[in-house]
């Protein structure tokens, strides 16, 4: 057995490694930086089954045009705290999900349309809907094609005539998902502004939302980026954070910096900065239309929410909560069996103030005493690495050190062979000689880890006052990485 003296931030441990008390959840003021993690208050709604990516968000075996189903699902979204619903598209391949005169209907003509059902359910629950202008043809709509652009405007005009006075209509989602990087193109700006101009004529006062990608390779330091952004006539940009899409192996460090840069730009332009945090992972290859979107671990998603909140995002929405997060008792099951229910339960536990998830949030958001929490990257120098095998981590708490709950953070990156041990044993001792097994904890288990790198945590109960020394014992066939052990004060 290899004995290892715990050198995880030894100075702060000697001083007694306490933490601030976990703050209550609170909504941040618009544009303000906060150490409180904002909840998700909006989700996209995906009506059209387009390819295997939609296998669970819109399963082919379900009737996605059933108005009764949408009455239930919208109520469930409200229960989750959703305030905004964003239609991804209300037509596909020349067939509409609303009572169109431009195209055939995708639902039986004797039945209420799914768009009507969602709008009415949203109004019933006091929710706000962004109506989509797509798809003119399909998910690959190209606004460089005058026919595509013309049809989107025709659809907007028709939709405005039907829903313009609907109490749930809050604004428009323009499905112009052009790449931001390195700077927004003239074509993208002009395409957005032409649609925006018509939308404002048809529905004065309604908000305009776009949700572009490319945050990971945008050059926010280039003055042209801000210049192009300032030309846009939209109200809200909900940036795809691209963590689900895995545009780079370890996206979180760069993402945190990019959010901060974007906040400064948006403060000068006056456009609201929303975060579109991607809740999904992939069943097969990334960004592959033959690979289904499946739930990502809530631990990963929480770090995305924390990063956007810390930088001052005005709101957090997600592609996608509906169908990725699914209420276990729902009468209409859409999500991937078992794991959609698991992330739903984790998210709702976090929202309700569950001690474990609030402790994880506090650590993720950097609210705990000690050094900076290690980021989701094996090269971060704040990780301590242990080779496969059995290990003991010793700590001297001192005579007046912390005795609260203990949070142990571990990196989870299966693609790198870095996996938390299945079990961790906590021993305590008054003198360093006589040891008593105090607690046994299982590491969280979530199978959808093929492409992701994130942090898992184990929370141990408070120690007795006579405890002077502790040691963590674990054995693993994989490499293990932990960062500084943190204590949580009793409240």
C-alpha positions in Angstrom: 0.0 0.0 0.0 1.4 3.4 -1.0 1.0 6.0 1.7 0.7 9.5 0.5 0.7 12.6 2.7 -2.0 14.9 1.5 -0.3 18.0 0.1 -3.6 19.4 -1.3 -3.2 23.0 -0.4 -1.3 22.1 2.8 -1.1 25.7 4.0 -4.8 26.2 4.1 -5.3 22.8 5.7 -3.0 23.7 8.6 -4.9 26.9 9.1 -8.2 25.0 9.1 -9.8 24.7 5.7 -13.3 26.2 6.3 -15.6 27.6 3.7 -18.2 30.2 3.4 -21.7 29.0 4.0 -23.5 27.9 0.8 -25.6 30.9 -0.4 -29.3 30.6 -1.0 -30.3 30.6 -4.6 -31.1 34.1 -5.9 -31.8 35.6 -9.3 -29.0 37.9 -10.4 -29.7 41.4 -11.6 -29.5 41.8 -15.4 -25.9 42.0 -16.5 -24.4 41.7 -13.0 -21.7 39.2 -12.0 -22.8 36.8 -9.3 -21.4 33.8 -7.3 -24.9 32.3 -7.3 -25.7 29.8 -10.1 -28.7 30.8 -12.1 -31.3 28.1 -12.9 -32.4 27.2 -16.4 -35.4 29.3 -17.2 -36.0 28.4 -20.9 -35.9 25.4 -23.2 -36.2 24.8 -26.9 -39.1 22.8 -28.2 -38.3 20.4 -31.0 -41.4 19.3 -33.0 -39.8 17.7 -36.1 -38.0 14.4 -36.0 -35.2 15.1 -38.4 -32.5 12.5 -37.8 -31.2 10.1 -35.1 -30.0 13.1 -33.0 -33.7 13.5 -32.1 -34.2 9.9 -31.0 -35.0 10.9 -27.4 -36.0 14.6 -27.6 -38.6 13.6 -30.2 -38.8 9.8 -30.2 -40.4 8.4 -33.5 -42.6 6.1 -31.5 -44.3 9.1 -29.8 -47.0 11.2 -31.4 -45.3 14.6 -31.2 -48.4 16.3 -32.7 -50.7 15.2 -29.8 -52.1 18.3 -28.1 -52.8 16.3 -24.9 -49.1 15.4 -24.7 -48.1 19.0 -24.9 -50.5 20.1 -22.3 -48.7 17.7 -19.9 -45.1 18.4 -21.0 -45.6 22.2 -20.8 -46.9 21.8 -17.3 -43.9 19.8 -16.5 -41.6 22.4 -17.9 -43.3 25.0 -15.8 -42.8 22.8 -12.7 -39.1 22.7 -13.6 -39.0 26.5 -13.5 -39.1 27.2 -17.2 -40.3 30.7 -18.1 -39.4 30.7 -21.8 -40.2 28.3 -24.6 -38.4 28.5 -27.9 -39.8 26.8 -30.9 -36.9 25.3 -32.8 -39.1 25.1 -35.9 -42.8 25.0 -36.7 -42.5 23.4 -40.1 -40.2 20.9 -41.8 -39.9 19.5 -45.3 -42.9 21.5 -46.5 -45.3 20.4 -43.8 -46.4 22.6 -40.9 -47.2 22.0 -37.2 -49.6 24.9 -37.2 -52.7 25.6 -39.3 -50.9 27.0 -42.3 -52.4 27.9 -45.7 -48.9 27.9 -47.2 -48.3 24.2 -46.8 -49.9 20.9 -45.8 -50.2 20.0 -42.1 -48.1 17.5 -40.3 -51.0 16.6 -37.9 -54.6 15.5 -38.5 -56.8 18.4 -39.6 -59.6 17.4 -37.2 -57.2 17.9 -34.2 -55.8 21.0 -32.5 -52.3 21.7 -33.8 -49.3 21.1 -31.6 -48.3 24.8 -31.9 -51.7 25.9 -30.8 -51.6 23.4 -27.9 -48.2 24.6 -26.7 -49.1 28.3 -27.1 -52.4 27.8 -25.1 -50.6 25.8 -22.4 -47.9 28.4 -22.1 -50.5 31.1 -21.7 -52.3 29.1 -19.0 -49.0 28.8 -17.0 -47.8 32.3 -17.6 -44.9 31.3 -19.8 -43.4 33.3 -22.7 -42.9 31.8 -26.2 -40.4 32.7 -28.9 -42.0 31.7 -32.2 -39.7 30.3 -34.9 -39.6 31.4 -38.5 -38.4 27.9 -39.7 -38.0 25.7 -41.3 -38.7 27.0 -44.8 -37.4 23.7 -46.1 -35.5 21.7 -43.5 -32.8 22.0 -40.8 -30.3 23.0 -43.5 -32.1 26.2 -44.5 -29.7 28.5 -46.3 -30.7 32.1 -46.3 -28.4 32.8 -49.2 -31.1 31.1 -51.2 -33.7 33.8 -52.0 -36.5 31.2 -52.1 -35.6 30.1 -48.5 -35.4 33.6 -47.2 -38.6 34.5 -48.9 -40.5 31.5 -47.5 -39.3 32.3 -44.0 -40.7 35.8 -44.3 -43.9 34.3 -45.7 -44.1 32.0 -42.7 -43.4 34.9 -40.3 -46.3 36.9 -41.9 -48.6 33.9 -41.6 -47.6 33.1 -38.0 -48.0 36.8 -37.0 -51.6 36.7 -38.5 -52.4 33.7 -36.4 -50.5 34.3 -33.1 -49.6 38.0 -33.2 -52.1 38.8 -30.4 -51.7 35.5 -28.5 -50.9 36.2 -24.8 -48.0 33.7 -24.8 -46.2 35.3 -27.8 -43.1 37.0 -26.4 -41.0 37.3 -29.4 -39.3 35.5 -32.4 -36.6 33.0 -32.6 -34.7 33.4 -35.9 -33.1 30.1 -36.8 -30.0 31.7 -38.3 -27.4 29.7 -36.6 -24.3 31.0 -38.3 -20.9 30.6 -36.9 -19.6 33.6 -34.9 -16.0 32.9 -35.3 -13.7 34.5 -35.7 -16.1 37.4 -36.3 -19.7 37.5 -37.4 -19.9 37.6 -41.2 -21.6 40.4 -43.1 -23.9 37.8 -44.6 -25.1 36.7 -41.2 -25.7 40.2 -39.9 -27.7 41.1 -43.0 -29.7 37.9 -42.9 -30.7 38.5 -39.3 -31.5 42.1 -39.8 -33.7 41.6 -42.8 -35.8 39.1 -40.8 -35.8 41.3 -37.7 -37.1 44.3 -39.7 -40.1 42.4 -40.9 -40.7 40.9 -37.5 -40.8 44.4 -35.9 -43.2 45.6 -38.6 -45.6 42.7 -38.0 -45.3 42.5 -34.2 -44.1 45.8 -32.7 -42.5 45.4 -29.2 -41.8 41.7 -29.5 -38.3 40.5 -28.6 -36.0 39.0 -31.2 -33.7 36.1 -30.2 -30.9 34.4 -32.1 -28.7 31.5 -30.8 -25.5 31.3 -32.9 -22.6 28.8 -32.4 -18.9 29.3 -32.6 -18.1 30.7 -29.2 -15.0 28.5 -28.9 -13.2 30.0 -31.9 -14.4 33.5 -31.9 -11.9 36.3 -31.6 -13.6 38.6 -29.0 -10.4 40.7 -28.8 -10.7 41.7 -32.4 -12.5 45.1 -32.6 -14.4 43.8 -35.6 -16.3 41.4 -33.4 -17.9 44.1 -31.4 -18.5 46.2 -34.5 -20.4 43.4 -36.2 -22.3 42.6 -33.0 -23.4 46.2 -32.7 -24.9 46.1 -36.2 -27.3 43.4 -35.2 -30.8 44.7 -34.5 -31.8 41.8 -32.2 -32.7 42.0 -28.5 -31.1 38.8 -27.2 -28.2 36.6 -28.2 -28.3 33.2 -26.6 -24.9 31.8 -27.3 -24.5 28.0 -27.6 -21.9 27.1 -25.1 -20.9 24.1 -27.2 -19.9 22.0 -24.3 -22.3 19.3 -25.4 -20.9 19.5 -29.0 -17.4 19.0 -27.6 -15.8 21.4 -30.1 -12.6 21.1 -28.2 -11.4 18.4 -25.8 -11.6 20.5 -22.6 -13.9 23.4 -23.3 -14.7 24.8 -19.9 -11.5 26.9 -19.2 -11.8 28.7 -22.5 -15.5 29.0 -22.1 -15.2 30.8 -18.7 -12.9 33.4 -20.2 -15.1 33.8 -23.3 -18.2 34.4 -21.2 -16.4 37.2 -19.4 -15.2 38.8 -22.6 -18.7 38.6 -24.1 -20.2 40.2 -21.0 -18.0 43.3 -21.4 -19.0 43.5 -25.1 -22.7 43.2 -24.4 -22.5 45.8 -21.7 -21.4 48.3 -24.4 -23.8 47.2 -27.1 -26.9 46.9 -25.0 -27.9 43.5 -26.4 -28.9 40.9 -23.7 -26.5 38.1 -23.3 -28.2 34.8 -22.6 -26.4 31.4 -22.3 -27.7 28.5 -24.2 -26.1 25.7 -22.1 -26.1 22.4 -23.9 -27.5 19.6 -21.6 -26.8 16.7 -23.9 -24.0 14.3 -24.7 -23.8 11.8 -27.6 -24.5 8.1 -27.8 -22.0 7.7 -30.6 -19.7 10.2 -32.4 -20.0 13.9 -31.6 -21.8 16.2 -34.0 -23.0 13.2 -36.0 -26.6 13.0 -37.3 -26.5 9.2 -36.8 -25.7 9.7 -33.1 -28.5 10.3 -30.6 -28.5 13.1 -28.1 -28.5 11.7 -24.6 -28.4 13.3 -21.2 -25.0 14.6 -19.9 -24.2 14.2 -16.2 -25.8 17.0 -14.2 -22.4 17.5 -12.6 -21.2 18.6 -16.0 -24.3 20.7 -16.7 -24.0 22.5 -13.3 -20.5 23.6 -14.2 -21.7 25.1 -17.4 -24.5 26.9 -15.6 -21.9 28.2 -13.0 -19.6 29.5 -15.7 -22.3 31.4 -17.4 -23.7 32.8 -14.2 -20.2 33.9 -12.9 -19.7 36.0 -16.0 -23.1 37.7 -15.7 -25.4 36.0 -18.2 -28.8 37.6 -18.1 -30.6 34.3 -18.4 -29.8 30.6 -19.0 -31.8 28.6 -21.4 -30.9 25.2 -22.9 -31.0 23.1 -25.9 -32.6 21.1 -24.7 -34.4 20.4 -21.5 -37.7 19.0 -22.9 -36.9 15.4 -23.8 -33.4 15.3 -22.3 -34.7 16.0 -18.8 -37.9 13.9 -18.2 -40.1 13.6 -15.2 -40.0 10.0 -14.0 -43.7 10.0 -13.2 -44.8 11.7 -16.5 -47.7 10.1 -18.4 -45.7 10.9 -21.6 -42.2 9.6 -21.5 -39.9 11.1 -24.1 -36.3 10.9 -22.8 -33.7 8.3 -22.9 -34.8 5.6 -20.4 -33.4 5.8 -16.9 -30.9 8.6 -17.4 -33.3 11.4 -18.4 -35.1 10.6 -15.1 -31.8 10.7 -13.2 -30.8 14.2 -14.4 -34.3 15.4 -13.9 -34.2 14.3 -10.3 -30.7 15.7 -9.8 -31.7 19.1 -11.3 -34.9 19.3 -9.2 -32.9 18.3 -6.1 -30.4 21.1 -6.8 -33.3 23.6 -7.3 -34.9 22.6 -4.0 -31.6 23.2 -2.1 -30.4 19.6 -1.7 -27.3 19.8 0.6 -25.2 17.6 -1.7 -25.8 19.7 -4.8 -25.5 23.0 -3.0 -22.1 21.9 -1.8 -21.1 20.9 -5.3 -22.4 24.2 -6.6 -20.4 26.1 -4.0 -17.2 24.3 -5.0 -17.9 24.7 -8.7 -18.6 28.4 -8.3 -15.4 28.9 -6.3 -17.2 30.0 -3.1 -15.2 27.6 -0.8 -12.1 28.6 1.1 -8.8 27.5 -0.2 -7.2 27.6 -3.6 -8.9 27.9 -7.0 -10.9 24.7 -7.7 -9.3 22.6 -10.4 -10.8 22.9 -13.8 -12.1 20.2 -16.1 -8.8 19.5 -17.7 -6.2 16.9 -16.6 -3.4 19.4 -17.2 -4.6 21.7 -14.5 -1.9 21.9 -12.0 -4.4 22.0 -9.1 -5.1 18.3 -9.7 -3.2 15.7 -7.7 -2.8 12.5 -9.6 -2.7 9.0 -8.3 -1.7 6.0 -10.4 -3.9 2.9 -10.6 -3.7 1.0 -7.3 -4.5 1.5 -3.6 -3.9 4.8 -1.9 -4.3 6.5 1.5 -4.5 10.3 1.8 -3.6 11.5 5.3 -4.7 14.8 6.8 -3.8 16.4 10.1 -6.7 18.7 11.0 -5.0 20.4 13.9 -6.4 20.9 17.3 -8.8 23.6 16.2 -9.3 22.7 12.6 -12.6 22.3 10.7 -14.9 19.5 11.7 -17.7 20.1 9.2 -18.9 18.1 6.2 -16.1 17.2 3.8 -16.3 17.5 0.0 -13.9 15.5 -2.1 -13.7 16.5 -5.8 -12.5 14.1 -8.4 -12.0 14.4 -12.2 -14.0 12.2 -14.4 -12.5 11.8 -17.9 -13.0 8.3 -19.2 -11.5 9.2 -22.6 -8.2 9.9 -20.7 -8.4 6.8 -18.4 -9.2 9.1 -15.4 -12.1 7.7 -13.4 -13.2 8.2 -9.8 -12.8 5.1 -7.6 -16.0 3.2 -7.0 -15.7 3.4 -3.2 -13.9 5.8 -0.8 -13.4 4.9 2.8 -12.9 7.6 5.5 -11.0 6.7 8.6 -10.6 9.0 11.7 -8.1 9.0 14.5 -7.5 11.1 17.7 -3.8 10.5 17.7 -2.7 9.1 14.3 -2.2 5.6 15.7 -5.7 4.3 16.5 -7.9 4.4 13.4 -11.7 3.9 13.1 -13.6 3.4 9.9 -16.1 6.4 10.0 -17.8 6.5 6.6 -18.0 4.7 3.3 -19.1 6.5 0.2 -19.8 5.5 -3.4 -18.7 7.8 -6.2 -21.4 9.0 -8.5 -22.0 6.7 -11.4 -23.2 8.1 -14.8 -22.6 6.1 -17.9 -22.7 8.8 -20.6 -19.0 9.8 -20.2 -17.7 8.8 -23.6 -16.7 12.3 -24.7 -17.0 14.5 -21.5 -14.6 15.7 -18.9 -16.2 16.9 -15.7 -15.9 16.9 -11.9 -17.6 14.3 -9.6 -17.9 14.9 -5.9 -18.3 12.9 -2.7 -19.8 14.5 0.4 -18.9 13.1 3.8 -20.8 13.8 7.0 -19.4 16.0 9.7 -16.6 14.7 11.9 -16.8 14.3 15.7 -15.0 16.9 17.8 -12.3 14.4 19.0 -11.1 13.7 15.4 -7.5 15.0 14.9 -6.4 12.9 11.9 -8.3 11.5 8.9 -7.4 9.5 5.9 -9.2 8.6 2.7 -8.6 5.1 1.4 -9.5 4.1 -2.1 -8.4 1.6 -4.8 -8.9 1.9 -8.5 -7.8 0.2 -11.7 -7.7 3.7 -13.3 -5.8 6.9 -12.7 -7.4 9.1 -10.0 -7.3 12.8 -9.8 -8.4 14.9 -6.8 -8.0 18.5 -5.9 -8.0 20.3 -2.5 -10.2 18.7 0.1 -12.8 21.2 1.4 -14.8 21.5 4.5 -18.3 22.9 4.8 -19.4 24.8 7.9 -22.4 23.7 9.8 -25.4 26.1 9.3 
